[in-house]
């Protein structure tokens, strides 16, 4: 099971898989560009969209803020 926290919405998601590539997770969340998000896996910044996320990993996905004041 892979736990994902999506910010700034504070939405939690749980994927029942043993392992999954980061680009597959982004596709699942309808995120087209890897450059528009910051991804932390187990508190470490990940810069490779082919990174293999494994069961038990904690993923924090931070979307680029849109809009303004």
PDB file of N, H, CA, C and O in Angstrom:
ATOM      1  N   UNK A   1       0.840  -1.161   0.000  1.00  0.00           N
ATOM      2  CA  UNK A   1       0.000   0.000   0.000  1.00  0.00           C
ATOM      3  C   UNK A   1       0.899   1.241   0.000  1.00  0.00           C
ATOM      4  O   UNK A   1       1.869   1.317   0.754  1.00  0.00           O
ATOM      5  N   UNK A   2       0.565   2.200  -0.846  1.00  0.00           N
ATOM      6  H   UNK A   2      -0.223   2.139  -1.458  1.00  0.00           H
ATOM      7  CA  UNK A   2       1.321   3.446  -0.974  1.00  0.00           C
ATOM      8  C   UNK A   2       0.408   4.591  -0.542  1.00  0.00           C
ATOM      9  O   UNK A   2      -0.679   4.771  -1.091  1.00  0.00           O
ATOM     10  N   UNK A   3       0.860   5.361   0.445  1.00  0.00           N
ATOM     11  H   UNK A   3       1.743   5.215   0.892  1.00  0.00           H
ATOM     12  CA  UNK A   3       0.093   6.507   0.937  1.00  0.00           C
ATOM     13  C   UNK A   3       0.593   7.778   0.277  1.00  0.00           C
ATOM     14  O   UNK A   3       1.798   8.019   0.200  1.00  0.00           O
ATOM     15  N   UNK A   4      -0.350   8.595  -0.204  1.00  0.00           N
ATOM     16  H   UNK A   4      -1.328   8.400  -0.142  1.00  0.00           H
ATOM     17  CA  UNK A   4      -0.006   9.845  -0.885  1.00  0.00           C
ATOM     18  C   UNK A   4      -0.786  10.985  -0.231  1.00  0.00           C
ATOM     19  O   UNK A   4      -1.994  10.883  -0.021  1.00  0.00           O
ATOM     20  N   UNK A   5      -0.084  12.062   0.085  1.00  0.00           N
ATOM     21  H   UNK A   5       0.898  12.145  -0.086  1.00  0.00           H
ATOM     22  CA  UNK A   5      -0.709  13.293   0.566  1.00  0.00           C
ATOM     23  C   UNK A   5      -0.540  14.328  -0.526  1.00  0.00           C
ATOM     24  O   UNK A   5       0.579  14.605  -0.956  1.00  0.00           O
ATOM     25  N   UNK A   6      -1.651  14.904  -0.979  1.00  0.00           N
ATOM     26  H   UNK A   6      -2.560  14.678  -0.630  1.00  0.00           H
ATOM     27  CA  UNK A   6      -1.632  15.877  -2.069  1.00  0.00           C
ATOM     28  C   UNK A   6      -1.887  17.263  -1.479  1.00  0.00           C
ATOM     29  O   UNK A   6      -2.928  17.523  -0.876  1.00  0.00           O
ATOM     30  N   UNK A   7      -0.914  18.132  -1.671  1.00  0.00           N
ATOM     31  H   UNK A   7      -0.068  17.920  -2.161  1.00  0.00           H
ATOM     32  CA  UNK A   7      -1.005  19.503  -1.174  1.00  0.00           C
ATOM     33  C   UNK A   7      -1.114  20.458  -2.349  1.00  0.00           C
ATOM     34  O   UNK A   7      -0.543  20.138  -3.392  1.00  0.00           O
ATOM     35  N   UNK A   8      -1.772  21.571  -2.288  1.00  0.00           N
ATOM     36  H   UNK A   8      -2.235  21.832  -1.441  1.00  0.00           H
ATOM     37  CA  UNK A   8      -2.301  22.231  -1.103  1.00  0.00           C
ATOM     38  C   UNK A   8      -3.707  21.785  -0.711  1.00  0.00           C
ATOM     39  O   UNK A   8      -4.269  22.334   0.237  1.00  0.00           O
ATOM     40  N   UNK A   9      -4.297  20.805  -1.407  1.00  0.00           N
ATOM     41  H   UNK A   9      -3.840  20.359  -2.177  1.00  0.00           H
ATOM     42  CA  UNK A   9      -5.672  20.390  -1.095  1.00  0.00           C
ATOM     43  C   UNK A   9      -5.797  19.593   0.195  1.00  0.00           C
ATOM     44  O   UNK A   9      -6.899  19.425   0.718  1.00  0.00           O
ATOM     45  N   UNK A  10      -4.674  19.102   0.711  1.00  0.00           N
ATOM     46  H   UNK A  10      -3.779  19.238   0.286  1.00  0.00           H
ATOM     47  CA  UNK A  10      -4.658  18.237   1.898  1.00  0.00           C
ATOM     48  C   UNK A  10      -5.482  16.979   1.687  1.00  0.00           C
ATOM     49  O   UNK A  10      -6.122  16.477   2.611  1.00  0.00           O
ATOM     50  N   UNK A  11      -5.458  16.483   0.476  1.00  0.00           N
ATOM     51  H   UNK A  11      -4.938  16.891  -0.274  1.00  0.00           H
ATOM     52  CA  UNK A  11      -6.203  15.283   0.118  1.00  0.00           C
ATOM     53  C   UNK A  11      -5.296  14.074   0.299  1.00  0.00           C
ATOM     54  O   UNK A  11      -4.125  14.112  -0.080  1.00  0.00           O
ATOM     55  N   UNK A  12      -5.824  13.010   0.872  1.00  0.00           N
ATOM     56  H   UNK A  12      -6.775  12.979   1.180  1.00  0.00           H
ATOM     57  CA  UNK A  12      -5.056  11.785   1.068  1.00  0.00           C
ATOM     58  C   UNK A  12      -5.556  10.722   0.107  1.00  0.00           C
ATOM     59  O   UNK A  12      -6.744  10.632  -0.200  1.00  0.00           O
ATOM     60  N   UNK A  13      -4.611   9.924  -0.354  1.00  0.00           N
ATOM     61  H   UNK A  13      -3.645   9.997  -0.105  1.00  0.00           H
ATOM     62  CA  UNK A  13      -4.939   8.870  -1.311  1.00  0.00           C
ATOM     63  C   UNK A  13      -4.122   7.642  -0.943  1.00  0.00           C
ATOM     64  O   UNK A  13      -2.966   7.760  -0.538  1.00  0.00           O
ATOM     65  N   UNK A  14      -4.710   6.486  -1.080  1.00  0.00           N
ATOM     66  H   UNK A  14      -5.649   6.391  -1.410  1.00  0.00           H
ATOM     67  CA  UNK A  14      -4.020   5.239  -0.785  1.00  0.00           C
ATOM     68  C   UNK A  14      -4.145   4.326  -2.005  1.00  0.00           C
ATOM     69  O   UNK A  14      -5.243   4.072  -2.499  1.00  0.00           O
ATOM     70  N   UNK A  15      -3.000   3.841  -2.476  1.00  0.00           N
ATOM     71  H   UNK A  15      -2.108   4.048  -2.074  1.00  0.00           H
ATOM     72  CA  UNK A  15      -2.981   2.964  -3.645  1.00  0.00           C
ATOM     73  C   UNK A  15      -2.587   1.565  -3.193  1.00  0.00           C
ATOM     74  O   UNK A  15      -1.555   1.379  -2.549  1.00  0.00           O
ATOM     75  N   UNK A  16      -3.406   0.598  -3.529  1.00  0.00           N
ATOM     76  H   UNK A  16      -4.244   0.749  -4.052  1.00  0.00           H
ATOM     77  CA  UNK A  16      -3.166  -0.795  -3.145  1.00  0.00           C
ATOM     78  C   UNK A  16      -2.276  -1.484  -4.179  1.00  0.00           C
ATOM     79  O   UNK A  16      -2.745  -2.307  -4.965  1.00  0.00           O
ATOM     80  N   UNK A  17      -1.002  -1.142  -4.168  1.00  0.00           N
ATOM     81  H   UNK A  17      -0.621  -0.473  -3.530  1.00  0.00           H
ATOM     82  CA  UNK A  17      -0.033  -1.758  -5.083  1.00  0.00           C
ATOM     83  C   UNK A  17       1.250  -2.017  -4.316  1.00  0.00           C
ATOM     84  O   UNK A  17       1.542  -1.336  -3.333  1.00  0.00           O
ATOM     85  N   UNK A  18       2.010  -2.993  -4.761  1.00  0.00           N
ATOM     86  H   UNK A  18       1.773  -3.546  -5.560  1.00  0.00           H
ATOM     87  CA  UNK A  18       3.304  -3.292  -4.152  1.00  0.00           C
ATOM     88  C   UNK A  18       4.339  -2.235  -4.532  1.00  0.00           C
ATOM     89  O   UNK A  18       5.146  -1.813  -3.703  1.00  0.00           O
ATOM     90  N   UNK A  19       4.304  -1.813  -5.795  1.00  0.00           N
ATOM     91  H   UNK A  19       3.649  -2.155  -6.469  1.00  0.00           H
ATOM     92  CA  UNK A  19       5.214  -0.776  -6.274  1.00  0.00           C
ATOM     93  C   UNK A  19       4.609  -0.113  -7.503  1.00  0.00           C
ATOM     94  O   UNK A  19       3.780  -0.695  -8.204  1.00  0.00           O
ATOM     95  N   UNK A  20       5.043   1.116  -7.745  1.00  0.00           N
ATOM     96  H   UNK A  20       5.716   1.589  -7.176  1.00  0.00           H
ATOM     97  CA  UNK A  20       4.490   1.888  -8.856  1.00  0.00           C
ATOM     98  C   UNK A  20       5.472   2.996  -9.206  1.00  0.00           C
ATOM     99  O   UNK A  20       6.055   3.614  -8.315  1.00  0.00           O
ATOM    100  N   UNK A  21       5.655   3.245 -10.477  1.00  0.00           N
ATOM    101  H   UNK A  21       5.182   2.743 -11.200  1.00  0.00           H
ATOM    102  CA  UNK A  21       6.533   4.336 -10.905  1.00  0.00           C
ATOM    103  C   UNK A  21       5.836   5.670 -10.635  1.00  0.00           C
ATOM    104  O   UNK A  21       4.610   5.771 -10.689  1.00  0.00           O
ATOM    105  N   UNK A  22       6.635   6.674 -10.348  1.00  0.00           N
ATOM    106  H   UNK A  22       7.630   6.592 -10.304  1.00  0.00           H
ATOM    107  CA  UNK A  22       6.097   7.995 -10.042  1.00  0.00           C
ATOM    108  C   UNK A  22       5.292   8.558 -11.209  1.00  0.00           C
ATOM    109  O   UNK A  22       4.264   9.201 -10.994  1.00  0.00           O
ATOM    110  N   UNK A  23       5.741   8.328 -12.440  1.00  0.00           N
ATOM    111  H   UNK A  23       6.576   7.806 -12.615  1.00  0.00           H
ATOM    112  CA  UNK A  23       4.987   8.844 -13.589  1.00  0.00           C
ATOM    113  C   UNK A  23       3.612   8.181 -13.705  1.00  0.00           C
ATOM    114  O   UNK A  23       2.681   8.801 -14.219  1.00  0.00           O
ATOM    115  N   UNK A  24       3.462   6.938 -13.241  1.00  0.00           N
ATOM    116  H   UNK A  24       4.219   6.435 -12.824  1.00  0.00           H
ATOM    117  CA  UNK A  24       2.153   6.278 -13.233  1.00  0.00           C
ATOM    118  C   UNK A  24       1.225   6.935 -12.208  1.00  0.00           C
ATOM    119  O   UNK A  24       0.028   7.094 -12.450  1.00  0.00           O
ATOM    120  N   UNK A  25       1.790   7.309 -11.070  1.00  0.00           N
ATOM    121  H   UNK A  25       2.762   7.180 -10.874  1.00  0.00           H
ATOM    122  CA  UNK A  25       0.999   7.999 -10.042  1.00  0.00           C
ATOM    123  C   UNK A  25       0.532   9.353 -10.568  1.00  0.00           C
ATOM    124  O   UNK A  25      -0.619   9.740 -10.364  1.00  0.00           O
ATOM    125  N   UNK A  26       1.428  10.074 -11.248  1.00  0.00           N
ATOM    126  H   UNK A  26       2.363   9.760 -11.414  1.00  0.00           H
ATOM    127  CA  UNK A  26       1.062  11.378 -11.806  1.00  0.00           C
ATOM    128  C   UNK A  26      -0.039  11.236 -12.855  1.00  0.00           C
ATOM    129  O   UNK A  26      -0.948  12.064 -12.911  1.00  0.00           O
ATOM    130  N   UNK A  27       0.034  10.193 -13.688  1.00  0.00           N
ATOM    131  H   UNK A  27       0.773   9.521 -13.642  1.00  0.00           H
ATOM    132  CA  UNK A  27      -1.025   9.943 -14.679  1.00  0.00           C
ATOM    133  C   UNK A  27      -2.354   9.678 -13.992  1.00  0.00           C
ATOM    134  O   UNK A  27      -3.397  10.173 -14.418  1.00  0.00           O
ATOM    135  N   UNK A  28      -2.304   8.896 -12.931  1.00  0.00           N
ATOM    136  H   UNK A  28      -1.457   8.493 -12.586  1.00  0.00           H
ATOM    137  CA  UNK A  28      -3.503   8.564 -12.171  1.00  0.00           C
ATOM    138  C   UNK A  28      -4.162   9.815 -11.591  1.00  0.00           C
ATOM    139  O   UNK A  28      -5.384   9.877 -11.455  1.00  0.00           O
ATOM    140  N   UNK A  29      -3.342  10.810 -11.254  1.00  0.00           N
ATOM    141  H   UNK A  29      -2.350  10.760 -11.365  1.00  0.00           H
ATOM    142  CA  UNK A  29      -3.839  12.065 -10.686  1.00  0.00           C
ATOM    143  C   UNK A  29      -4.082  13.144 -11.741  1.00  0.00           C
ATOM    144  O   UNK A  29      -4.356  14.293 -11.394  1.00  0.00           O
ATOM    145  N   UNK A  30      -3.985  12.791 -13.014  1.00  0.00           N
ATOM    146  H   UNK A  30      -3.763  11.858 -13.296  1.00  0.00           H
ATOM    147  CA  UNK A  30      -4.183  13.727 -14.134  1.00  0.00           C
ATOM    148  C   UNK A  30      -3.221  14.910 -14.090  1.00  0.00           C
ATOM    149  O   UNK A  30      -3.610  16.045 -14.364  1.00  0.00           O
ATOM    150  N   UNK A  31      -1.972  14.641 -13.745  1.00  0.00           N
ATOM    151  H   UNK A  31      -1.656  13.719 -13.522  1.00  0.00           H
ATOM    152  CA  UNK A  31      -0.928  15.670 -13.751  1.00  0.00           C
ATOM    153  C   UNK A  31      -0.053  15.408 -14.965  1.00  0.00           C
ATOM    154  O   UNK A  31       0.622  14.382 -15.053  1.00  0.00           O
ATOM    155  N   UNK A  32      -0.074  16.358 -15.909  1.00  0.00           N
ATOM    156  H   UNK A  32      -0.622  17.192 -15.838  1.00  0.00           H
ATOM    157  CA  UNK A  32       0.617  16.170 -17.182  1.00  0.00           C
ATOM    158  C   UNK A  32       2.104  16.485 -17.116  1.00  0.00           C
ATOM    159  O   UNK A  32       2.909  15.811 -17.759  1.00  0.00           O
ATOM    160  N   UNK A  33       2.473  17.493 -16.352  1.00  0.00           N
ATOM    161  H   UNK A  33       1.819  18.040 -15.830  1.00  0.00           H
ATOM    162  CA  UNK A  33       3.863  17.938 -16.340  1.00  0.00           C
ATOM    163  C   UNK A  33       4.512  17.684 -14.991  1.00  0.00           C
ATOM    164  O   UNK A  33       4.021  18.139 -13.958  1.00  0.00           O
ATOM    165  N   UNK A  34       5.615  16.957 -15.008  1.00  0.00           N
ATOM    166  H   UNK A  34       6.014  16.588 -15.847  1.00  0.00           H
ATOM    167  CA  UNK A  34       6.361  16.680 -13.783  1.00  0.00           C
ATOM    168  C   UNK A  34       6.941  17.967 -13.205  1.00  0.00           C
ATOM    169  O   UNK A  34       7.154  18.064 -11.996  1.00  0.00           O
ATOM    170  N   UNK A  35       7.198  18.958 -14.064  1.00  0.00           N
ATOM    171  H   UNK A  35       7.025  18.879 -15.046  1.00  0.00           H
ATOM    172  CA  UNK A  35       7.775  20.226 -13.612  1.00  0.00           C
ATOM    173  C   UNK A  35       6.800  21.075 -12.799  1.00  0.00           C
ATOM    174  O   UNK A  35       7.213  22.046 -12.164  1.00  0.00           O
ATOM    175  N   UNK A  36       5.520  20.727 -12.810  1.00  0.00           N
ATOM    176  H   UNK A  36       5.185  19.939 -13.326  1.00  0.00           H
ATOM    177  CA  UNK A  36       4.532  21.529 -12.088  1.00  0.00           C
ATOM    178  C   UNK A  36       4.289  21.023 -10.665  1.00  0.00           C
ATOM    179  O   UNK A  36       3.424  21.545  -9.962  1.00  0.00           O
ATOM    180  N   UNK A  37       5.048  20.009 -10.238  1.00  0.00           N
ATOM    181  H   UNK A  37       5.750  19.585 -10.809  1.00  0.00           H
ATOM    182  CA  UNK A  37       4.888  19.458  -8.895  1.00  0.00           C
ATOM    183  C   UNK A  37       6.253  19.240  -8.244  1.00  0.00           C
ATOM    184  O   UNK A  37       7.275  19.103  -8.916  1.00  0.00           O
ATOM    185  N   UNK A  38       6.230  19.212  -6.924  1.00  0.00           N
ATOM    186  H   UNK A  38       5.399  19.323  -6.378  1.00  0.00           H
ATOM    187  CA  UNK A  38       7.394  18.774  -6.154  1.00  0.00           C
ATOM    188  C   UNK A  38       6.960  17.497  -5.445  1.00  0.00           C
ATOM    189  O   UNK A  38       5.860  17.431  -4.897  1.00  0.00           O
ATOM    190  N   UNK A  39       7.818  16.490  -5.454  1.00  0.00           N
ATOM    191  H   UNK A  39       8.712  16.544  -5.898  1.00  0.00           H
ATOM    192  CA  UNK A  39       7.462  15.203  -4.869  1.00  0.00           C
ATOM    193  C   UNK A  39       8.497  14.813  -3.817  1.00  0.00           C
ATOM    194  O   UNK A  39       9.702  14.807  -4.070  1.00  0.00           O
ATOM    195  N   UNK A  40       7.990  14.491  -2.636  1.00  0.00           N
ATOM    196  H   UNK A  40       7.012  14.496  -2.430  1.00  0.00           H
ATOM    197  CA  UNK A  40       8.831  13.968  -1.561  1.00  0.00           C
ATOM    198  C   UNK A  40       8.444  12.516  -1.328  1.00  0.00           C
ATOM    199  O   UNK A  40       7.263  12.197  -1.187  1.00  0.00           O
ATOM    200  N   UNK A  41       9.430  11.643  -1.290  1.00  0.00           N
ATOM    201  H   UNK A  41      10.389  11.902  -1.405  1.00  0.00           H
ATOM    202  CA  UNK A  41       9.199  10.241  -0.951  1.00  0.00           C
ATOM    203  C   UNK A  41      10.046   9.954   0.279  1.00  0.00           C
ATOM    204  O   UNK A  41      11.272  10.067   0.249  1.00  0.00           O
ATOM    205  N   UNK A  42       9.375   9.581   1.359  1.00  0.00           N
ATOM    206  H   UNK A  42       8.380   9.489   1.384  1.00  0.00           H
ATOM    207  CA  UNK A  42      10.048   9.337   2.642  1.00  0.00           C
ATOM    208  C   UNK A  42      10.929  10.521   3.040  1.00  0.00           C
ATOM    209  O   UNK A  42      12.073  10.352   3.460  1.00  0.00           O
ATOM    210  N   UNK A  43      10.366  11.721   2.897  1.00  0.00           N
ATOM    211  H   UNK A  43       9.436  11.858   2.556  1.00  0.00           H
ATOM    212  CA  UNK A  43      11.006  12.991   3.286  1.00  0.00           C
ATOM    213  C   UNK A  43      12.210  13.377   2.441  1.00  0.00           C
ATOM    214  O   UNK A  43      13.006  14.217   2.862  1.00  0.00           O
ATOM    215  N   UNK A  44      12.364  12.787   1.261  1.00  0.00           N
ATOM    216  H   UNK A  44      11.717  12.105   0.919  1.00  0.00           H
ATOM    217  CA  UNK A  44      13.457  13.156   0.356  1.00  0.00           C
ATOM    218  C   UNK A  44      12.874  13.615  -0.979  1.00  0.00           C
ATOM    219  O   UNK A  44      11.962  12.989  -1.519  1.00  0.00           O
ATOM    220  N   UNK A  45      13.416  14.718  -1.502  1.00  0.00           N
ATOM    221  H   UNK A  45      14.157  15.226  -1.063  1.00  0.00           H
ATOM    222  CA  UNK A  45      12.960  15.261  -2.774  1.00  0.00           C
ATOM    223  C   UNK A  45      13.342  14.323  -3.911  1.00  0.00           C
ATOM    224  O   UNK A  45      14.482  13.867  -3.997  1.00  0.00           O
ATOM    225  N   UNK A  46      12.370  14.037  -4.788  1.00  0.00           N
ATOM    226  H   UNK A  46      11.444  14.407  -4.719  1.00  0.00           H
ATOM    227  CA  UNK A  46      12.598  13.146  -5.926  1.00  0.00           C
ATOM    228  C   UNK A  46      12.532  13.972  -7.204  1.00  0.00           C
ATOM    229  O   UNK A  46      11.549  14.674  -7.442  1.00  0.00           O
ATOM    230  N   UNK A  47      13.581  13.891  -8.029  1.00  0.00           N
ATOM    231  H   UNK A  47      14.380  13.321  -7.835  1.00  0.00           H
ATOM    232  CA  UNK A  47      13.641  14.637  -9.288  1.00  0.00           C
ATOM    233  C   UNK A  47      13.486  13.748 -10.511  1.00  0.00           C
ATOM    234  O   UNK A  47      13.561  14.238 -11.637  1.00  0.00           O
ATOM    235  N   UNK A  48      13.271  12.459 -10.316  1.00  0.00           N
ATOM    236  H   UNK A  48      13.209  12.060  -9.401  1.00  0.00           H
ATOM    237  CA  UNK A  48      13.182  11.503 -11.416  1.00  0.00           C
ATOM    238  C   UNK A  48      11.759  10.970 -11.505  1.00  0.00           C
ATOM    239  O   UNK A  48      11.280  10.308 -10.585  1.00  0.00           O
ATOM    240  N   UNK A  49      11.081  11.261 -12.616  1.00  0.00           N
ATOM    241  H   UNK A  49      11.470  11.800 -13.364  1.00  0.00           H
ATOM    242  CA  UNK A  49       9.693  10.810 -12.735  1.00  0.00           C
ATOM    243  C   UNK A  49       9.580   9.300 -12.934  1.00  0.00           C
ATOM    244  O   UNK A  49       8.475   8.761 -12.869  1.00  0.00           O
ATOM    245  N   UNK A  50      10.684   8.607 -13.173  1.00  0.00           N
ATOM    246  H   UNK A  50      11.582   9.045 -13.225  1.00  0.00           H
ATOM    247  CA  UNK A  50      10.680   7.149 -13.273  1.00  0.00           C
ATOM    248  C   UNK A  50      11.037   6.473 -11.951  1.00  0.00           C
ATOM    249  O   UNK A  50      11.252   5.261 -11.913  1.00  0.00           O
ATOM    250  N   UNK A  51      11.100   7.243 -10.877  1.00  0.00           N
ATOM    251  H   UNK A  51      10.925   8.227 -10.908  1.00  0.00           H
ATOM    252  CA  UNK A  51      11.422   6.723  -9.549  1.00  0.00           C
ATOM    253  C   UNK A  51      10.408   5.648  -9.165  1.00  0.00           C
ATOM    254  O   UNK A  51       9.209   5.811  -9.393  1.00  0.00           O
ATOM    255  N   UNK A  52      10.886   4.561  -8.588  1.00  0.00           N
ATOM    256  H   UNK A  52      11.860   4.429  -8.404  1.00  0.00           H
ATOM    257  CA  UNK A  52      10.020   3.456  -8.196  1.00  0.00           C
ATOM    258  C   UNK A  52       9.580   3.640  -6.747  1.00  0.00           C
ATOM    259  O   UNK A  52      10.394   3.567  -5.826  1.00  0.00           O
ATOM    260  N   UNK A  53       8.292   3.879  -6.558  1.00  0.00           N
ATOM    261  H   UNK A  53       7.631   3.939  -7.306  1.00  0.00           H
ATOM    262  CA  UNK A  53       7.713   4.021  -5.225  1.00  0.00           C
ATOM    263  C   UNK A  53       7.269   2.633  -4.787  1.00  0.00           C
ATOM    264  O   UNK A  53       6.597   1.924  -5.536  1.00  0.00           O
ATOM    265  N   UNK A  54       7.646   2.247  -3.571  1.00  0.00           N
ATOM    266  H   UNK A  54       8.192   2.823  -2.962  1.00  0.00           H
ATOM    267  CA  UNK A  54       7.368   0.895  -3.086  1.00  0.00           C
ATOM    268  C   UNK A  54       6.360   0.905  -1.948  1.00  0.00           C
ATOM    269  O   UNK A  54       6.069   1.941  -1.348  1.00  0.00           O
ATOM    270  N   UNK A  55       5.842  -0.272  -1.674  1.00  0.00           N
ATOM    271  H   UNK A  55       6.078  -1.113  -2.161  1.00  0.00           H
ATOM    272  CA  UNK A  55       4.887  -0.475  -0.589  1.00  0.00           C
ATOM    273  C   UNK A  55       5.457   0.090   0.710  1.00  0.00           C
ATOM    274  O   UNK A  55       6.610  -0.172   1.052  1.00  0.00           O
ATOM    275  N   UNK A  56       4.651   0.860   1.427  1.00  0.00           N
ATOM    276  H   UNK A  56       3.714   1.072   1.149  1.00  0.00           H
ATOM    277  CA  UNK A  56       5.075   1.437   2.693  1.00  0.00           C
ATOM    278  C   UNK A  56       5.700   2.815   2.574  1.00  0.00           C
ATOM    279  O   UNK A  56       5.900   3.489   3.585  1.00  0.00           O
ATOM    280  N   UNK A  57       6.015   3.252   1.345  1.00  0.00           N
ATOM    281  H   UNK A  57       5.852   2.705   0.524  1.00  0.00           H
ATOM    282  CA  UNK A  57       6.588   4.586   1.153  1.00  0.00           C
ATOM    283  C   UNK A  57       5.533   5.654   1.423  1.00  0.00           C
ATOM    284  O   UNK A  57       4.354   5.475   1.117  1.00  0.00           O
ATOM    285  N   UNK A  58       5.972   6.750   1.991  1.00  0.00           N
ATOM    286  H   UNK A  58       6.930   6.896   2.239  1.00  0.00           H
ATOM    287  CA  UNK A  58       5.108   7.910   2.216  1.00  0.00           C
ATOM    288  C   UNK A  58       5.433   8.944   1.151  1.00  0.00           C
ATOM    289  O   UNK A  58       6.574   9.393   1.039  1.00  0.00           O
ATOM    290  N   UNK A  59       4.430   9.320   0.370  1.00  0.00           N
ATOM    291  H   UNK A  59       3.504   8.955   0.460  1.00  0.00           H
ATOM    292  CA  UNK A  59       4.615  10.253  -0.736  1.00  0.00           C
ATOM    293  C   UNK A  59       3.854  11.542  -0.433  1.00  0.00           C
ATOM    294  O   UNK A  59       2.676  11.511  -0.077  1.00  0.00           O
ATOM    295  N   UNK A  60       4.542  12.673  -0.578  1.00  0.00           N
ATOM    296  H   UNK A  60       5.499  12.698  -0.867  1.00  0.00           H
ATOM    297  CA  UNK A  60       3.900  13.982  -0.475  1.00  0.00           C
ATOM    298  C   UNK A  60       4.068  14.648  -1.831  1.00  0.00           C
ATOM    299  O   UNK A  60       5.188  14.850  -2.300  1.00  0.00           O
ATOM    300  N   UNK A  61       2.956  14.985  -2.451  1.00  0.00           N
ATOM    301  H   UNK A  61       2.046  14.821  -2.069  1.00  0.00           H
ATOM    302  CA  UNK A  61       2.961  15.608  -3.761  1.00  0.00           C
ATOM    303  C   UNK A  61       2.456  17.040  -3.603  1.00  0.00           C
ATOM    304  O   UNK A  61       1.324  17.261  -3.172  1.00  0.00           O
ATOM    305  N   UNK A  62       3.291  18.002  -3.949  1.00  0.00           N
ATOM    306  H   UNK A  62       4.211  17.822  -4.299  1.00  0.00           H
ATOM    307  CA  UNK A  62       2.939  19.413  -3.785  1.00  0.00           C
ATOM    308  C   UNK A  62       2.720  20.018  -5.162  1.00  0.00           C
ATOM    309  O   UNK A  62       3.655  20.156  -5.950  1.00  0.00           O
ATOM    310  N   UNK A  63       1.473  20.377  -5.440  1.00  0.00           N
ATOM    311  H   UNK A  63       0.713  20.265  -4.800  1.00  0.00           H
ATOM    312  CA  UNK A  63       1.138  20.979  -6.731  1.00  0.00           C
ATOM    313  C   UNK A  63       1.513  22.448  -6.738  1.00  0.00           C
ATOM    314  O   UNK A  63       1.500  23.117  -5.705  1.00  0.00           O
ATOM    315  N   UNK A  64       1.845  22.932  -7.917  1.00  0.00           N
ATOM    316  H   UNK A  64       1.855  22.388  -8.756  1.00  0.00           H
ATOM    317  CA  UNK A  64       2.149  24.353  -8.080  1.00  0.00           C
ATOM    318  C   UNK A  64       0.884  25.150  -7.814  1.00  0.00           C
ATOM    319  O   UNK A  64      -0.179  24.842  -8.351  1.00  0.00           O
ATOM    320  N   UNK A  65       1.004  26.165  -6.991  1.00  0.00           N
ATOM    321  H   UNK A  65       1.868  26.416  -6.554  1.00  0.00           H
ATOM    322  CA  UNK A  65      -0.153  26.996  -6.662  1.00  0.00           C
ATOM    323  C   UNK A  65      -0.585  27.788  -7.888  1.00  0.00           C
ATOM    324  O   UNK A  65       0.250  28.310  -8.627  1.00  0.00           O
ATOM    325  N   UNK A  66      -1.888  27.872  -8.097  1.00  0.00           N
ATOM    326  H   UNK A  66      -2.566  27.448  -7.496  1.00  0.00           H
ATOM    327  CA  UNK A  66      -2.421  28.657  -9.206  1.00  0.00           C
ATOM    328  C   UNK A  66      -3.230  29.811  -8.638  1.00  0.00           C
ATOM    329  O   UNK A  66      -3.689  29.761  -7.497  1.00  0.00           O
ATOM    330  N   UNK A  67      -3.396  30.830  -9.428  1.00  0.00           N
ATOM    331  H   UNK A  67      -3.024  30.871 -10.355  1.00  0.00           H
ATOM    332  CA  UNK A  67      -4.173  31.981  -8.979  1.00  0.00           C
ATOM    333  C   UNK A  67      -3.301  33.014  -8.304  1.00  0.00           C
ATOM    334  O   UNK A  67      -2.076  32.983  -8.419  1.00  0.00           O
ATOM    335  N   UNK A  68      -3.920  33.902  -7.621  1.00  0.00           N
ATOM    336  H   UNK A  68      -4.916  33.927  -7.528  1.00  0.00           H
ATOM    337  CA  UNK A  68      -3.194  34.972  -6.946  1.00  0.00           C
ATOM    338  C   UNK A  68      -4.074  35.669  -5.937  1.00  0.00           C
ATOM    339  O   UNK A  68      -5.123  35.160  -5.541  1.00  0.00           O
ATOM    340  N   UNK A  69      -3.637  36.824  -5.533  1.00  0.00           N
ATOM    341  H   UNK A  69      -2.785  37.238  -5.855  1.00  0.00           H
ATOM    342  CA  UNK A  69      -4.403  37.575  -4.536  1.00  0.00           C
ATOM    343  C   UNK A  69      -5.560  38.297  -5.143  1.00  0.00           C
ATOM    344  O   UNK A  69      -6.305  38.975  -4.436  1.00  0.00           O
TER     345      UNK A  69
END
